[in-house]
Amino acid sequence: MYFLALAADYDGTIALHGAVDGPTCDALRHLKNTGRRLVLVTGRELADLKHAFPEIELFDRVVTENGAVVYNPATKQERALAPAPAVSFVQKLMERNVEPISVGHSIVATWEPHQSAVLDVIHELGLELQIIFNKGAVMVLPPGVNKASGLRAALTELDISVHNVVAVGDAENDHAFLRTCGCAAAVANALPTIREEADIKLLGDHGTGVIELIERIIREDVRIVPPSRHGILIGVDRIGEKVHLEPDSVVLIAGNSGSGKSRFARLLIERMIEKQFEFCAFDPEGDYQGLEHAVAIGDASKPPVAEEAIRLLRETGVNVVINALALNLLERQSFLAELLAPISELRKRTGRPQWLIIDEAHHALPATGKATFCNLPDTLPTTIYITVDPETLAPEALKRVEAVLAFGSTASEIIASFARAINIAQPTEIPTLTHNEILFWSRSSGELPCALEIGAPRQTYSRHAGKYALGDLGERQSFYFRGANNAINLRAQNLIQFLQIAQDVEDATWEHHLRSRDYSTWFRHVIKDDDLALEAAEVENDLTLDPHESRRRISAAVSERYTLPARAGQEPTK
């Protein structure tokens, strides 16, 4: 299930003339029997509501006084979310013959046309209060208190994300809590402004409309609203249609090295943050270091701890980046295997995190060796696998993939590789890509792959900064300081060691590689950083620079692009 709860207004929504009929109560019970929760959100005071609605215990939480009080029917406990009204305020209203008047824990309520007198008293006493209208009712509350704030408090107690809640209402005071939830519905008798803003315009009025909504939630769940509501924008196709990643699918992002897939992953994360979705990113190579709006655990020297990751994910509003750079391949596989079941349980219960990103997925979920996906939970959040070649990823993971995003010059081969890996027919027609396009193939739609134009992330991205700065590139990809006659053989397995060795080698060795243009060549073809290569080439071509200055400039160029320990970025000594 994606939608885990229904939040409903009382008067004018589940209730007609102040009462809820039997069929509506039956429908509410039916929804609750599916494992979903029920929250009632009303402007009424609790005592009045209990008298009007004996079946109040159907609901897991009740928000009363237009957001000022949360009530738990199971324990009979009330919790005030706002201070009591000032005695002087109530007295002044009575002196102005404002009646009828009702005073709750925090709310003071009356009826039109007394709103002018209420406003005058607020000004006279210099109080900070707000007036909320509801089909003739005039409600006075502290600022910031409304149905949305009350619902959030109730959902915090239930530990459910607002994105995973359907809300239904009918009147002015419902605007705030309808906008807060992941899906907003309006009964047929709702005010025109409420219906205009709603995702779902129900055909039935009052309880009949709520029954209609409940049937659709059970039958359609997240597909009750279009993908643009909960999905993440990928790009625009060639006819101008926007394409989204749906929130209950498994996605594969694949492309050859340097094709932009990890950069695109940052763009997706930015769009998740914009929609206030929560995510967990498994980062084997430190690519997401310094990501805004996220808490990182682990680094190049300190491995992440699974218990810490789960603790953070349990906190509402926290995004987590798990830096696994300090783990070897087997440890990465074990770590992810340990993490998946708790994330699955958390998602099933709370709806969080909405997204799970597994970068360099072939590290933790390899096609060969012991498969960690044999016991893959069914209730993971939308999972995005990022890899170079689909056939390097465990078949158990690939079989769950519903959408493929292929990058770079090998995009068409990636589609074919994916089809081979899971033994399905390859698409018969694949478009040729132009600049800034990727291939998108939705298996569930039954359509052929299409070309999408994508955007660029706002946050600066240094490609594989963690791996190139701190990791081991392997013997073939390392830089070797050998000098003119191979007199030495010093291996730099990453950028840190490159700068450290560069500071210590003799001037003759440094100059030999500089004039041979070895530095720019390594930056371009191994580090795959064209900008860094161009800057290094300028240094190599400047014959006026002495060894001290050329080392300083190349060291500075590297340090500007990659986060390095202090010594690696120090200016070299003669």
C-alpha positions as CSV (number, residue, x, y, z in Angstrom):
1,M,0.0,0.0,0.0
2,Y,1.1,3.5,-0.8
3,F,-1.8,5.4,0.9
4,L,-1.7,4.4,4.5
5,A,-4.4,6.6,6.0
6,L,-7.6,8.6,5.3
7,A,-8.1,12.0,6.9
8,A,-11.7,13.2,6.8
9,D,-13.6,16.3,7.7
10,Y,-16.8,15.7,9.7
11,D,-19.6,18.2,9.0
12,G,-20.5,18.3,5.3
13,T,-18.2,15.4,4.5
14,I,-18.7,12.1,6.4
15,A,-21.7,13.7,8.2
16,L,-25.0,15.0,6.8
17,H,-27.0,17.3,9.1
18,G,-24.5,16.4,11.9
19,A,-24.9,12.6,11.7
20,V,-23.0,9.8,10.0
21,D,-25.1,7.1,8.4
22,G,-24.6,3.3,8.6
23,P,-23.2,2.7,5.1
24,T,-20.5,5.4,5.6
25,C,-19.5,3.8,9.0
26,D,-19.3,0.4,7.3
27,A,-17.1,1.8,4.5
28,L,-14.8,3.4,7.1
29,R,-14.5,0.0,8.9
30,H,-13.8,-1.7,5.6
31,L,-10.9,0.7,4.9
32,K,-9.5,0.2,8.3
33,N,-9.6,-3.6,7.9
34,T,-7.2,-3.2,5.0
35,G,-4.6,-2.0,7.5
36,R,-5.0,1.7,6.9
37,R,-5.6,4.3,9.6
38,L,-8.4,6.8,10.0
39,V,-8.0,10.4,11.2
40,L,-11.0,12.7,11.8
41,V,-10.3,16.4,11.4
42,T,-13.0,18.8,12.5
43,G,-13.7,22.3,13.8
44,R,-16.1,20.9,16.5
45,E,-15.2,20.6,20.1
46,L,-14.7,17.1,21.5
47,A,-17.7,16.9,23.8
48,D,-20.0,18.1,21.1
49,L,-18.5,15.6,18.6
50,K,-18.8,12.6,21.0
51,H,-22.5,13.4,21.5
52,A,-23.1,13.7,17.7
53,F,-20.9,10.7,16.7
54,P,-21.0,7.7,18.9
55,E,-18.8,5.7,16.5
56,I,-15.9,8.0,17.1
57,E,-13.7,5.0,18.2
58,L,-13.6,4.0,14.5
59,F,-10.9,6.6,14.2
60,D,-7.3,6.2,15.3
61,R,-6.9,9.9,16.0
62,V,-9.4,12.8,16.1
63,V,-8.3,16.4,15.5
64,T,-10.8,18.8,17.1
65,E,-11.2,22.6,17.5
66,N,-9.9,23.1,13.9
67,G,-6.4,21.8,14.8
68,A,-6.0,22.8,18.4
69,V,-6.6,19.4,20.1
70,V,-5.6,15.8,19.2
71,Y,-7.7,13.0,20.8
72,N,-6.8,9.3,21.0
73,P,-10.2,7.4,21.2
74,A,-8.4,4.2,22.2
75,T,-6.8,5.7,25.3
76,K,-9.3,8.6,25.8
77,Q,-6.4,11.0,26.1
78,E,-6.6,14.6,24.8
79,R,-3.6,16.7,23.9
80,A,-3.9,20.5,23.6
81,L,-1.7,21.9,20.8
82,A,-2.4,25.6,21.6
83,P,-2.9,27.8,24.6
84,A,-6.3,28.5,26.2
85,P,-8.1,31.8,25.1
86,A,-7.6,34.8,27.2
87,V,-10.4,35.3,29.8
88,S,-10.5,39.1,28.9
89,F,-11.1,38.2,25.2
90,V,-14.2,36.1,26.0
91,Q,-15.5,38.7,28.5
92,K,-15.2,41.5,25.9
93,L,-17.1,39.4,23.3
94,M,-19.9,38.8,25.8
95,E,-20.0,42.5,26.6
96,R,-20.4,43.1,22.8
97,N,-23.4,40.7,22.8
98,V,-21.6,38.2,20.6
99,E,-23.8,35.1,20.9
100,P,-24.0,32.2,20.7
101,I,-20.4,31.8,21.8
102,S,-18.5,28.6,22.5
103,V,-15.2,28.2,24.3
104,G,-13.0,25.1,24.0
105,H,-9.5,24.2,25.0
106,S,-8.1,26.8,22.6
107,I,-10.9,27.8,20.3
108,V,-13.5,30.5,20.6
109,A,-16.4,30.0,18.2
110,T,-19.4,32.0,17.1
111,W,-21.4,32.7,13.9
112,E,-21.6,35.3,11.2
113,P,-22.3,38.3,11.3
114,H,-20.3,38.6,14.5
115,Q,-16.9,38.6,12.7
116,S,-16.6,42.4,12.8
117,A,-17.2,42.5,16.5
118,V,-14.6,39.7,17.0
119,L,-12.1,41.6,14.9
120,D,-12.7,44.8,16.9
121,V,-12.1,43.1,20.2
122,I,-8.9,41.5,18.9
123,H,-7.6,44.9,17.9
124,E,-8.8,46.6,21.1
125,L,-6.9,44.1,23.3
126,G,-3.9,43.9,21.0
127,L,-4.1,40.1,20.7
128,E,-2.4,37.9,18.2
129,L,-5.3,35.8,16.9
130,Q,-6.6,34.6,13.6
131,I,-10.2,34.2,12.4
132,I,-11.2,31.1,10.3
133,F,-14.5,30.7,8.5
134,N,-16.5,27.6,7.9
135,K,-19.8,27.9,6.1
136,G,-21.1,30.6,8.5
137,A,-19.1,29.6,11.5
138,V,-16.5,32.1,12.9
139,M,-13.6,30.4,14.7
140,V,-10.9,32.3,16.6
141,L,-7.5,30.5,17.2
142,P,-3.9,31.4,17.9
143,P,-1.9,32.0,14.7
144,G,-0.5,29.0,12.9
145,V,-3.2,26.7,14.3
146,N,-5.4,25.1,11.6
147,K,-6.5,21.7,10.4
148,A,-3.1,21.1,8.7
149,S,-1.1,21.7,11.9
150,G,-3.4,19.5,13.9
151,L,-3.3,16.7,11.3
152,R,0.5,16.8,11.2
153,A,0.5,16.4,15.0
154,A,-1.8,13.4,14.7
155,L,0.2,11.8,12.0
156,T,3.4,12.3,14.1
157,E,1.7,10.2,16.8
158,L,0.7,7.6,14.3
159,D,4.2,7.8,12.6
160,I,2.8,8.2,9.1
161,S,4.1,10.5,6.4
162,V,1.7,13.2,5.1
163,H,2.5,12.1,1.6
164,N,0.9,8.7,2.2
165,V,-2.5,10.2,3.4
166,V,-5.7,10.9,1.4
167,A,-7.7,13.8,2.7
168,V,-11.3,14.7,2.0
169,G,-13.3,17.8,2.8
170,D,-15.9,20.3,1.8
171,A,-15.5,23.8,3.3
172,E,-13.2,26.9,3.7
173,N,-11.3,25.6,6.7
174,D,-10.4,22.4,4.8
175,H,-8.0,24.1,2.4
176,A,-4.9,23.8,4.6
177,F,-5.2,20.1,5.5
178,L,-6.2,19.1,2.0
179,R,-3.1,20.8,0.6
180,T,-0.9,19.1,3.2
181,C,-1.8,15.6,2.2
182,G,-0.6,13.4,-0.7
183,C,-4.0,13.3,-2.3
184,A,-6.9,15.8,-1.8
185,A,-10.5,14.8,-2.5
186,A,-13.7,16.9,-2.5
187,V,-17.2,15.6,-2.0
188,A,-19.8,16.8,-4.5
189,N,-21.4,19.3,-2.1
190,A,-18.0,21.0,-1.4
191,L,-17.5,24.7,-2.1
192,P,-16.4,25.4,-5.7
193,T,-12.9,26.6,-4.5
194,I,-12.4,23.3,-2.7
195,R,-13.4,21.2,-5.7
196,E,-11.2,23.3,-8.0
197,E,-8.1,22.5,-5.9
198,A,-8.9,18.8,-5.3
199,D,-7.0,16.0,-7.1
200,I,-10.3,14.0,-7.0
201,K,-13.7,15.5,-7.6
202,L,-16.1,12.9,-6.2
203,L,-19.5,12.4,-7.8
204,G,-21.3,11.7,-4.5
205,D,-22.1,14.1,-1.8
206,H,-21.4,13.7,2.0
207,G,-21.1,10.1,3.0
208,T,-21.9,8.8,-0.4
209,G,-18.9,10.6,-1.8
210,V,-16.7,9.3,1.0
211,I,-17.8,5.7,0.2
212,E,-16.9,6.3,-3.4
213,L,-13.5,7.5,-2.3
214,I,-12.8,4.6,0.0
215,E,-13.7,2.1,-2.8
216,R,-11.2,3.8,-5.1
217,I,-8.4,3.9,-2.5
218,I,-8.8,0.1,-2.0
219,R,-9.0,-0.6,-5.7
220,E,-6.4,1.8,-7.1
221,D,-4.2,3.0,-4.2
222,V,-1.5,5.3,-5.5
223,R,-3.0,5.2,-9.1
224,I,-5.9,7.2,-7.8
225,V,-3.8,10.3,-8.7
226,P,-1.6,11.0,-11.8
227,P,2.2,10.3,-11.7
228,S,2.9,14.0,-11.7
229,R,1.4,14.2,-8.2
230,H,3.8,11.7,-6.5
231,G,6.3,10.9,-9.2
232,I,9.6,12.6,-9.9
233,L,10.1,14.4,-13.2
234,I,12.6,12.7,-15.5
235,G,12.4,14.9,-18.5
236,V,10.4,15.8,-21.6
237,D,9.8,13.6,-24.6
238,R,10.0,14.8,-28.2
239,I,6.3,15.8,-28.4
240,G,6.7,17.9,-25.2
241,E,5.0,15.5,-22.7
242,K,6.5,15.4,-19.2
243,V,7.5,11.9,-18.0
244,H,7.7,11.0,-14.3
245,L,9.1,8.1,-12.3
246,E,6.1,6.6,-10.5
247,P,6.4,6.2,-6.7
248,D,5.8,2.5,-6.5
249,S,8.1,1.3,-9.3
250,V,11.7,-0.1,-9.5
251,V,14.0,1.9,-11.7
252,L,17.3,1.1,-13.4
253,I,19.7,3.9,-14.4
254,A,22.6,2.6,-16.5
255,G,25.2,4.1,-18.8
256,N,28.9,3.9,-19.6
257,S,31.5,5.7,-17.5
258,G,31.2,9.5,-17.7
259,S,27.7,9.4,-19.4
260,G,26.1,11.6,-16.8
261,K,24.0,9.0,-14.9
262,S,25.3,9.9,-11.4
263,R,24.9,13.6,-12.2
264,F,21.3,12.8,-13.2
265,A,20.8,11.0,-9.9
266,R,21.6,14.3,-8.2
267,L,19.0,16.0,-10.3
268,L,16.4,13.4,-9.2
269,I,17.4,13.9,-5.5
270,E,16.9,17.7,-5.9
271,R,13.4,17.1,-7.2
272,M,12.7,14.7,-4.3
273,I,13.7,17.4,-1.9
274,E,11.6,20.0,-3.7
275,K,8.6,17.8,-3.2
276,Q,9.6,17.1,0.4
277,F,10.0,13.4,-0.2
278,E,12.4,11.5,2.0
279,F,15.1,9.4,0.6
280,C,18.0,7.0,1.5
281,A,21.0,6.9,-0.8
282,F,23.5,4.1,-0.6
283,D,26.8,5.7,-1.8
284,P,29.7,3.2,-2.3
285,E,32.2,5.7,-3.7
286,G,31.5,9.0,-1.9
287,D,29.8,10.7,-4.9
288,Y,27.1,12.3,-2.7
289,Q,29.5,13.9,-0.2
290,G,28.2,17.3,0.9
291,L,24.7,16.8,-0.5
292,E,22.4,19.5,0.8
293,H,19.3,18.6,2.9
294,A,20.8,15.2,3.9
295,V,22.6,13.6,6.8
296,A,25.7,11.6,5.8
297,I,27.1,8.7,7.8
298,G,30.4,7.1,7.1
299,D,33.4,8.4,5.2
300,A,36.6,7.2,3.6
301,S,38.1,6.2,7.0
302,K,35.0,5.4,9.0
303,P,32.5,2.8,7.8
304,P,28.7,3.4,8.2
305,V,26.7,1.7,10.9
306,A,23.4,0.1,9.9
307,E,21.8,0.9,13.3
308,E,22.6,4.6,12.9
309,A,21.1,4.7,9.4
310,I,17.9,3.1,10.6
311,R,17.7,5.4,13.6
312,L,18.0,8.5,11.3
313,L,15.5,7.2,8.8
314,R,13.0,6.7,11.6
315,E,13.1,10.4,12.3
316,T,10.5,12.4,10.3
317,G,11.9,14.7,7.7
318,V,15.5,13.2,7.6
319,N,17.2,12.2,4.4
320,V,20.2,9.8,4.8
321,V,23.3,9.3,2.6
322,I,25.2,6.2,3.5
323,N,28.9,6.6,2.5
324,A,30.3,3.1,2.1
325,L,33.7,4.1,0.8
326,A,35.5,2.5,3.8
327,L,33.8,-0.9,3.1
328,N,35.2,-3.5,0.7
329,L,32.9,-5.2,-1.8
330,L,31.9,-8.0,0.5
331,E,31.2,-5.6,3.3
332,R,29.1,-3.5,1.1
333,Q,27.0,-6.4,0.1
334,S,26.5,-7.5,3.7
335,F,25.7,-4.0,4.8
336,L,23.0,-3.5,2.2
337,A,21.5,-6.9,3.0
338,E,21.3,-5.9,6.7
339,L,19.7,-2.6,5.8
340,L,16.9,-3.8,3.4
341,A,14.6,-5.5,5.9
342,P,14.4,-2.6,8.4
343,I,13.9,-0.1,5.6
344,S,11.1,-2.3,4.2
345,E,9.4,-2.5,7.6
346,L,9.7,1.2,8.1
347,R,8.2,2.0,4.7
348,K,5.3,-0.4,5.2
349,R,4.4,1.2,8.5
350,T,5.1,4.9,7.9
351,G,5.5,5.4,4.2
352,R,9.1,6.6,4.7
353,P,11.5,6.8,3.1
354,Q,9.7,7.3,-0.2
355,W,12.8,6.6,-2.3
356,L,15.8,4.3,-2.0
357,I,18.8,5.1,-4.3
358,I,21.5,2.4,-4.7
359,D,24.5,3.9,-6.6
360,E,27.1,1.6,-8.3
361,A,24.5,-1.1,-7.5
362,H,26.7,-3.9,-9.0
363,H,29.0,-3.4,-6.0
364,A,26.4,-4.4,-3.4
365,L,24.2,-6.6,-5.7
366,P,26.6,-8.3,-8.2
367,A,25.5,-10.7,-10.9
368,T,28.0,-13.3,-9.7
369,G,28.7,-14.7,-6.3
370,K,26.2,-15.1,-3.4
371,A,23.1,-13.0,-4.3
372,T,22.0,-10.7,-1.5
373,F,18.6,-10.3,-3.1
374,C,17.3,-13.7,-2.4
375,N,15.3,-12.4,0.5
376,L,14.5,-9.0,-1.0
377,P,11.4,-7.5,0.8
378,D,8.4,-6.7,-1.2
379,T,7.6,-3.4,0.4
380,L,10.8,-1.4,-0.3
381,P,10.3,2.2,-1.3
382,T,10.7,3.1,-4.9
383,T,14.2,1.8,-5.6
384,I,16.6,3.3,-8.1
385,Y,19.6,1.2,-9.1
386,I,22.5,3.0,-10.8
387,T,25.1,0.9,-12.6
388,V,27.2,0.7,-15.8
389,D,25.9,-2.4,-17.4
390,P,22.6,-4.2,-16.5
391,E,24.2,-7.6,-16.8
392,T,26.6,-6.8,-13.9
393,L,23.6,-6.5,-11.6
394,A,22.0,-9.5,-9.8
395,P,19.1,-11.0,-11.9
396,E,16.9,-11.0,-8.7
397,A,17.1,-7.2,-8.7
398,L,16.7,-6.8,-12.5
399,K,13.6,-8.9,-12.6
400,R,11.8,-6.3,-10.5
401,V,12.8,-3.3,-12.7
402,E,9.8,-1.7,-14.4
403,A,11.6,1.4,-16.0
404,V,15.0,1.7,-17.6
405,L,16.9,4.9,-18.1
406,A,19.8,4.4,-20.5
407,F,22.6,7.1,-20.8
408,G,25.5,7.8,-23.2
409,S,26.7,6.4,-26.4
410,T,25.9,2.8,-25.4
411,A,22.2,3.6,-24.5
412,S,20.7,1.3,-27.1
413,E,23.0,-1.6,-26.1
414,I,22.0,-1.0,-22.4
415,I,18.4,-1.6,-23.4
416,A,19.4,-4.8,-25.2
417,S,21.6,-5.9,-22.3
418,F,18.8,-5.5,-19.8
419,A,16.4,-7.6,-22.0
420,R,19.1,-10.3,-22.3
421,A,19.7,-10.3,-18.6
422,I,16.1,-11.1,-17.7
423,N,15.4,-13.1,-20.8
424,I,12.7,-10.9,-22.4
425,A,12.2,-9.7,-26.0
426,Q,14.3,-6.7,-27.0
427,P,12.4,-3.6,-28.3
428,T,12.2,-3.6,-32.0
429,E,12.7,0.2,-32.5
430,I,15.1,2.4,-30.5
431,P,15.5,6.1,-31.3
432,T,18.9,7.6,-31.9
433,L,19.8,10.1,-29.2
434,T,20.8,13.7,-29.6
435,H,22.6,16.0,-27.2
436,N,21.2,15.9,-23.6
437,E,18.8,13.1,-24.4
438,I,18.5,9.7,-22.7
439,L,16.5,6.6,-23.5
440,F,13.5,5.8,-21.3
441,W,11.8,2.4,-21.5
442,S,8.7,1.7,-19.3
443,R,8.1,-2.1,-19.4
444,S,4.8,-1.8,-17.6
445,S,3.4,0.6,-20.2
446,G,4.1,-1.8,-23.1
447,E,5.4,1.1,-25.2
448,L,8.7,1.3,-27.1
449,P,11.7,3.2,-25.6
450,C,11.5,6.9,-26.2
451,A,14.1,9.8,-26.1
452,L,13.8,12.3,-23.2
453,E,15.5,15.6,-22.8
454,I,16.7,16.0,-19.2
455,G,17.8,19.0,-17.1
456,A,20.9,19.7,-15.0
457,P,21.2,19.6,-11.2
458,R,21.5,22.8,-9.3
459,Q,24.2,21.5,-6.9
460,T,27.7,21.2,-8.3
461,Y,28.7,17.5,-8.9
462,S,32.3,16.3,-9.0
463,R,32.1,13.0,-10.8
464,H,33.1,10.1,-8.5
465,A,34.9,12.6,-6.2
466,G,35.1,10.0,-3.4
467,K,36.5,7.2,-5.5
468,Y,39.1,9.4,-7.4
469,A,40.1,11.3,-4.4
470,L,40.2,8.6,-1.7
471,G,39.6,5.2,-3.3
472,D,41.9,2.7,-5.1
473,L,41.7,3.1,-8.9
474,G,43.6,-0.2,-9.4
475,E,47.0,-0.8,-10.8
476,R,46.1,-0.1,-14.5
477,Q,44.3,3.2,-13.7
478,S,46.9,4.6,-11.3
479,F,49.4,7.3,-12.1
480,Y,53.1,6.2,-12.0
481,F,55.9,8.7,-11.4
482,R,58.8,7.0,-13.2
483,G,60.9,9.9,-14.5
484,A,62.8,10.1,-17.8
485,N,64.8,6.9,-17.4
486,N,62.3,4.9,-15.3
487,A,64.6,5.5,-12.4
488,I,61.8,5.4,-9.9
489,N,58.3,3.7,-9.8
490,L,56.0,5.5,-7.4
491,R,52.3,4.6,-7.8
492,A,49.5,7.1,-7.0
493,Q,46.3,5.1,-6.6
494,N,44.1,8.2,-6.3
495,L,44.3,12.0,-6.3
496,I,45.4,12.3,-2.7
497,Q,48.4,10.2,-3.4
498,F,49.1,11.9,-6.7
499,L,49.4,15.3,-4.9
500,Q,51.4,13.9,-2.0
501,I,53.9,12.2,-4.3
502,A,54.0,15.2,-6.6
503,Q,55.1,17.4,-3.7
504,D,58.0,15.0,-2.8
505,V,59.4,13.9,-6.1
506,E,62.5,15.6,-7.6
507,D,62.0,18.5,-9.9
508,A,63.4,16.5,-12.8
509,T,60.8,13.8,-12.4
510,W,58.0,16.3,-12.0
511,E,59.1,18.2,-15.1
512,H,59.5,15.1,-17.2
513,H,55.8,14.2,-16.8
514,L,54.7,17.8,-17.1
515,R,56.4,18.3,-20.5
516,S,55.2,14.9,-21.7
517,R,51.6,16.1,-20.8
518,D,51.1,13.0,-18.7
519,Y,49.1,14.9,-16.1
520,S,46.4,16.2,-18.4
521,T,46.2,12.9,-20.1
522,W,45.6,11.1,-16.8
523,F,43.0,13.6,-15.7
524,R,41.1,13.3,-19.0
525,H,41.2,9.6,-19.7
526,V,41.3,8.1,-16.1
527,I,39.7,10.7,-13.8
528,K,37.5,11.7,-16.8
529,D,37.4,15.3,-15.8
530,D,37.8,17.4,-18.9
531,D,37.8,20.7,-17.1
532,L,40.7,19.6,-14.9
533,A,42.5,18.2,-17.9
534,L,42.2,21.5,-19.7
535,E,43.5,23.5,-16.8
536,A,46.4,21.1,-16.4
537,A,47.2,21.4,-20.1
538,E,47.5,25.2,-19.7
539,V,50.1,24.6,-17.0
540,E,51.9,22.0,-19.1
541,N,52.1,24.4,-22.1
542,D,53.4,27.4,-20.1
543,L,57.2,27.1,-20.4
544,T,57.7,30.1,-18.2
545,L,56.6,28.3,-15.0
546,D,59.2,26.9,-12.7
547,P,58.6,23.5,-11.0
548,H,57.4,25.1,-7.8
549,E,54.7,27.2,-9.6
550,S,53.5,24.4,-11.9
551,R,53.1,22.1,-8.9
552,R,51.2,24.8,-7.0
553,R,48.8,25.5,-9.9
554,I,48.0,21.8,-10.6
555,S,47.6,21.2,-6.9
556,A,45.2,24.1,-6.7
557,A,43.2,22.9,-9.7
558,V,42.7,19.5,-8.2
559,S,41.8,20.8,-4.7
560,E,39.2,23.2,-6.1
561,R,37.3,20.3,-7.6
562,Y,37.7,17.6,-4.9
563,T,37.5,17.5,-1.1
564,L,40.9,16.4,0.1
565,P,42.7,16.2,3.4
566,A,44.8,19.3,4.4
567,R,48.2,17.9,3.5
568,A,47.1,17.0,0.0
569,G,46.1,20.5,-0.8
570,Q,49.1,22.2,0.8
571,E,51.4,24.3,-1.4
572,P,54.5,22.2,-2.2
573,T,57.9,23.2,-0.9
574,K,61.0,23.5,-3.0
